[in-house]
Amino acid sequence: MATASNQLDKKNLVRLSKDLSRILRHRAHDLGINIADDGYVYVDELLNLPHMKRTSFTEADIKHVVSSNDKQRFTLSTDESNGKLKIKANQGHSIQVKELALKKLMSPTDIPECIHGTYFKNWPSIKQQVIGLHRCNRTHIHFAAGLPGDDEVISGMRKSCQLIIYIDVEKAMSDGMEFHESSNKVILCAGNKDGFIEPKYFKKVIDRKGNPIS
């Protein structure tokens, strides 16, 4: 059972954060939760889900998860029409969200760096000429505007990533790809019509020590 939000231990904090990500990004429809065109869901509907009731998470717990999340994955807001608290995931959806608040980036100069983090085990398939990066079950491929730890880089790649792929945004844009920025500064691209960003759009690939990868 979860404790009060100011005493929420690390295990339950992670558990609730993962639950929120799973529901808001992927399973709202499956669970019968009403998700608005802008991605918001009422907090009281979430708390009424059977597994949420069993764990006794509260509105205060959800507020705590949102405020303490270093990657700013979620946004809370109050519905002006009824005063009810609502929450959304800022990016990472596999379900379609028609009006997710994304800023379209109009020029390569809007994205000084666009990097994707991955792992050695994934590189053999990624580097294939007709594959590259794929959005998989999500609506976008995720990128960061710099390395974890750089100023203003909040999210976009895991700190544990072993390989860094730098994207040639100018070339990708010239071929018709669109790039957007989420409210927590993650750069998003849906890729080509099949959801891929091919290796021809890779500027360079290095490991975390700066060594080139081929």
Buried (B, 14 or more C-beta within 10 A) or exposed (E): EBEEBEEBEEEBBEBBBEBBBEBBBBBBEEBEBEBBEBBBBBBEBBBEBEEBEEBEBBBEBBBBBBEEBEBBBBBBEEEEEEEEBBBBBBBBBEBEBEEBBBEEBEEBEBBEBBBBBBEEEEBEEBBEEEBBBBBEEBBBBBBBBBBBEEEEBBBBBEEEBBBBBBBBBBBBBEEEBBBBBBBBBBBBBBBBEEBBBBBEBBBEBBBEEEEEBE
